[in-house]
């Protein structure tokens, strides 16, 4: 259960239901189930313990539409339209019939109508709704007369829970309590006791909780992917809480991260770059050979990388400005802010006299060297 104050959990609840419908479509095909009745029969026989009827209950539909209007389409098109065929149900309440659009209203067959302020707005039966409104007015009038004569007030001053069904028949809704107290003042406490009693008496599996995005997550905590997806793992998705991979080789070759100050742009890049280095071996663009030695990183407080010449490795860069220090083994060791593509290391070439050196990547992106 979640309220309108927890927008993320409300959104995740709807997305979990949408994912459940999609998952059951594939599961029904896999198990050769042609109807939810067959699913229930096989569950009763102990074959499908993980497939039960699921209910999404929305109290105050207009409030949900105003707060999260983007959820209306998946609720209507997936949960209401396709859900009943896979044991997924929608139960909702609204103040007026006009708040529920025709497409969603037509997908919901079961309807109950409580007393309306304007009986002419009834969709079930206008005549029955008018009769119910008159009955409620007469009840309240008798309550007021009784109060004036005796000074006593009945337990219910209004005709709560009275409504009409299809065909114009009236009904009386029951209070959600089993402790025998016909009162609404402590209804919340009675409902809580009822829920606790049901939880204690239930011996079957409990419903899984609604999963939400964690406030933070490390790379080693990401869910293990199925198979070997291409790209670099960068986080988890809100839709299915599965690992998201950024692939700049097979997908779009460019990527931009937008965000305000201290929103996580630099942290995202720090996550993406080491993942790229780990997923892509170094390649020497001058010799088209694979070097045997990879660059070594300096302490964590700096983002500079060192590239040194080693036996069997990439030849020394062609850019040799004055003042470069000699590295181990006679190779030219230079300090640069290195950026690399997904598959190849950047190479360096001489630049204009005003600049000692630039870094030229195979994808033609040029970066200035820090010497």
Helices and strands as residue ranges (DSSP letters): H 7-31, H 36-44, E 54-58, H 61-67, H 71-74, I 75-80, H 81-82, G 83-86, E 88-92, G 97-99, H 102-107, E 113-114, G 119-121, H 126-150, E 162-164, E 170-172, H 187-201, G 219-221, E 232-236, E 243-246, H 265-279, E 296-297, E 305-307, G 328-330, E 334-336, E 347-349, E 358-360, E 366-368
